[in-house]
């Protein structure tokens, strides 16, 4: 998911996060309903004498919770891209900023490449260092991100050209 915030004529914030179909209370409700059905069926078999069904149902629920936990942790990724007339800043993290990259916009270029599998890769380059953005997005969202960032850069370049010297 991509959201653009225009602070003023010369500053933009692009927020990027993975798409997530389950959020908030719906996650808990979904996991509870699957657990309830699985444990309910396993309990019925347990009472009819199939003793090993219940421990394996518990193991299945444990694996399910682990898989969903890892997926929810992955979907908590966030990237913020600050683009202004002077600076480009990329911040990455989950709940807090784990990585931050700042560079003057004059020395920064926005690169659009495709890898060997024809998957779009977006990055900022400065001084020989590439900072990839939106790696977790699907192809449609990557194209949208590319278009939005390109439009912001064009707007800032036009604004710079029309500014009076002095």
Secondary structure, 3 states (H helix, E strand, C coil): CEEEEEEECCEEEEEEECCCCCCCHHHHHHHHHHHHHHHHHHHHHHHCCCCHHHHHHHHHHHHHHHHHHHHHHHCCCEEEEEEECCEEEEEEECCCEEEEEEEEHHHCEEEEEECCCCCEEEEEEECCEEEEECCCCCHHHHHHHHHHHHHHHHHHHHHHHHCCCC
